[in-house]
Amino acid sequence: MHHIWPGEHARVVDEPELERLYSYPAEPTWLAVNFVSSADGAVAIRGRSAGLSNPADRVVFQLGSDLADVVLRGAGTVKKFHGVHPDEQTAERRRRHGLAPVPPTAVVTTGLSLPPTAPVITEAVTPTIVITCGAAPQDLRKAWEAAGARVFVAGDQAVDLAAAVAMLTEDGLGRIDCEGGPRLFASLLSAGLVDELRLTLSPLLVSGDASRITAGLPVDPAELELASVLADGSTLLLRYLTTQLQQVDGELR
Ligand SMILES: NC(=O)c1ccc[n+]([C@@H]2O[C@H](COP(=O)([O-])OP(=O)(O)OC[C@H]3O[C@@H](n4cnc5c(N)ncnc54)[C@H](OP(=O)(O)O)[C@@H]3O)[C@@H](O)[C@H]2O)c1
């Protein structure tokens, strides 16, 4: 057990160190999931995560997309999202890291809740990638394309997320910053696709019936290995690496 806070060894983290901590490793694919949660586990206050966030969370959240090839979201988290529109700091950071000027957004949908008029498609700087499945109607797929999106079909009746991640990687978009909600996170976890969890623990208790950071069918537990801890006032900014345990003969291994 280590005593990490308060500590005489605490020091201020500068920007190069922040960028180093939040960079994506040199792997063909690396999928990092971002969340902010209250101390009692809620991911939203009155349906929105904004009330849980704070300046420190916004710094690390920004690093997630600034250093990624693509931002991944579910259709449940793009209703008011207009895609990435970099400011000068982001543009400079991406230039320095040799990244494309603007990462596209990839939106996962079966076709039920992503209209072609969604701002994430119509207002995107880099064409948005709609990741859908064979069950999505042909005319809807054509309408997404007519509105400026690229359409990837992964899976038949449901979106096959492993196939989707493979398609993104083949497209040169292997550094994946997931800003989706609890349902997308649970599906990615159940497919064993999550490499890293970036979790801000916000110093708030909010009660209510908001979701946790995962929502869906139970998965075999994913074990987390702590990769870094930053503190800003009473906010904790945690990075964990995941290792998914599997049931073998009734035991978790
Ligand atoms: N605190 C935080 O950091 C944080 C972050 C994100 C979101 N949130 C909160 O979470 C809530 C939204 O969560 P959400 O779970 O609805 O968003 P989400 O996971 O981003 O989107 C879920 C949607 O993704 C689509 N989808 C298609 N295939 C899927 C698959 N295989 N697995 C999962 N999703 C698939 C479905 O849309 P179709 O019906 O179109 O198929 C589904 O309704 C909001 O209240 C938001 O504030 C909080």
The ligand as an SDF file (V2000), in Angstrom:
LIG
                    3D

 48 52  0  0  0  0  0  0  0  0999 V2000
  -19.8030   10.8920  -17.5430 N   0  0  0  0  0  0  0  0  0  0  0  0
  -19.2920   10.6270  -18.7310 C   0  0  0  0  0  0  0  0  0  0  0  0
  -18.0680   10.6680  -18.8890 O   0  0  0  0  0  0  0  0  0  0  0  0
  -20.2000   10.2780  -19.8660 C   0  0  0  0  0  0  0  0  0  0  0  0
  -19.6620    9.9790  -21.1090 C   0  0  0  0  0  0  0  0  0  0  0  0
  -20.5290    9.6410  -22.1370 C   0  0  0  0  0  0  0  0  0  0  0  0
  -21.9020    9.6040  -21.9120 C   0  0  0  0  0  0  0  0  0  0  0  0
  -22.3730    9.9150  -20.6880 N   0  0  0  0  0  0  0  0  0  0  0  0
  -23.8220    9.8820  -20.4290 C   0  0  0  0  0  0  0  0  0  0  0  0
  -24.3510    8.6600  -20.9060 O   0  0  0  0  0  0  0  0  0  0  0  0
  -25.6460    8.8720  -21.4640 C   0  0  0  0  0  0  0  0  0  0  0  0
  -25.6930    8.3150  -22.8860 C   0  0  0  0  0  0  0  0  0  0  0  0
  -25.2340    6.9900  -22.8540 O   0  0  0  0  0  0  0  0  0  0  0  0
  -25.5170    5.9000  -23.9740 P   0  0  0  0  0  0  0  0  0  0  0  0
  -25.1300    4.6250  -23.3620 O   0  0  0  0  0  0  0  0  0  0  0  0
  -26.8890    6.0890  -24.5290 O   0  0  0  0  0  0  0  0  0  0  0  0
  -24.5260    6.3690  -25.1440 O   0  0  0  0  0  0  0  0  0  0  0  0
  -23.6660    5.5400  -26.1830 P   0  0  0  0  0  0  0  0  0  0  0  0
  -23.1750    4.2840  -25.5690 O   0  0  0  0  0  0  0  0  0  0  0  0
  -22.6600    6.4800  -26.7420 O   0  0  0  0  0  0  0  0  0  0  0  0
  -24.7050    5.1920  -27.3210 O   0  0  0  0  0  0  0  0  0  0  0  0
  -25.5270    4.0550  -27.2740 C   0  0  0  0  0  0  0  0  0  0  0  0
  -26.1130    3.8470  -28.6600 C   0  0  0  0  0  0  0  0  0  0  0  0
  -25.0860    3.3490  -29.5130 O   0  0  0  0  0  0  0  0  0  0  0  0
  -25.6880    2.5680  -30.5390 C   0  0  0  0  0  0  0  0  0  0  0  0
  -25.1460    1.2300  -30.6740 N   0  0  0  0  0  0  0  0  0  0  0  0
  -25.1610    0.5230  -31.8250 C   0  0  0  0  0  0  0  0  0  0  0  0
  -24.5640   -0.6440  -31.6760 N   0  0  0  0  0  0  0  0  0  0  0  0
  -24.1510   -0.7050  -30.4040 C   0  0  0  0  0  0  0  0  0  0  0  0
  -23.4790   -1.6940  -29.6770 C   0  0  0  0  0  0  0  0  0  0  0  0
  -23.0380   -2.8640  -30.2210 N   0  0  0  0  0  0  0  0  0  0  0  0
  -23.2470   -1.4520  -28.3970 N   0  0  0  0  0  0  0  0  0  0  0  0
  -23.6320   -0.2880  -27.8330 C   0  0  0  0  0  0  0  0  0  0  0  0
  -24.2470    0.7070  -28.4850 N   0  0  0  0  0  0  0  0  0  0  0  0
  -24.5230    0.4860  -29.7730 C   0  0  0  0  0  0  0  0  0  0  0  0
  -27.1670    2.4710  -30.2040 C   0  0  0  0  0  0  0  0  0  0  0  0
  -27.7750    3.4720  -31.0230 O   0  0  0  0  0  0  0  0  0  0  0  0
  -28.8800    3.0810  -32.1380 P   0  0  0  0  0  0  0  0  0  0  0  0
  -30.1380    3.0130  -31.3780 O   0  0  0  0  0  0  0  0  0  0  0  0
  -28.8380    4.1910  -33.1050 O   0  0  0  0  0  0  0  0  0  0  0  0
  -28.4730    1.7640  -32.6900 O   0  0  0  0  0  0  0  0  0  0  0  0
  -27.2060    2.8250  -28.7450 C   0  0  0  0  0  0  0  0  0  0  0  0
  -28.4410    3.3820  -28.3960 O   0  0  0  0  0  0  0  0  0  0  0  0
  -25.9160   10.3600  -21.3760 C   0  0  0  0  0  0  0  0  0  0  0  0
  -26.6700   10.5880  -20.2110 O   0  0  0  0  0  0  0  0  0  0  0  0
  -24.5340   10.9660  -21.2100 C   0  0  0  0  0  0  0  0  0  0  0  0
  -24.5380   12.1780  -20.4900 O   0  0  0  0  0  0  0  0  0  0  0  0
  -21.5550   10.2340  -19.6610 C   0  0  0  0  0  0  0  0  0  0  0  0
  1  2  1  0
  2  3  2  0
  2  4  1  0
  4  5  1  0
  4 48  2  0
  5  6  2  0
  6  7  1  0
  7  8  2  0
  8  9  1  0
  8 48  1  0
  9 10  1  0
  9 46  1  0
 10 11  1  0
 11 12  1  0
 11 44  1  0
 12 13  1  0
 13 14  1  0
 14 15  2  0
 14 16  1  0
 14 17  1  0
 17 18  1  0
 18 19  2  0
 18 20  1  0
 18 21  1  0
 21 22  1  0
 22 23  1  0
 23 24  1  0
 23 42  1  0
 24 25  1  0
 25 26  1  0
 25 36  1  0
 26 27  1  0
 26 35  1  0
 27 28  2  0
 28 29  1  0
 29 30  1  0
 29 35  2  0
 30 31  1  0
 30 32  2  0
 32 33  1  0
 33 34  2  0
 34 35  1  0
 36 37  1  0
 36 42  1  0
 37 38  1  0
 38 39  2  0
 38 40  1  0
 38 41  1  0
 42 43  1  0
 44 45  1  0
 44 46  1  0
 46 47  1  0
M  CHG  2   8   1  16  -1
M  END
$$$$
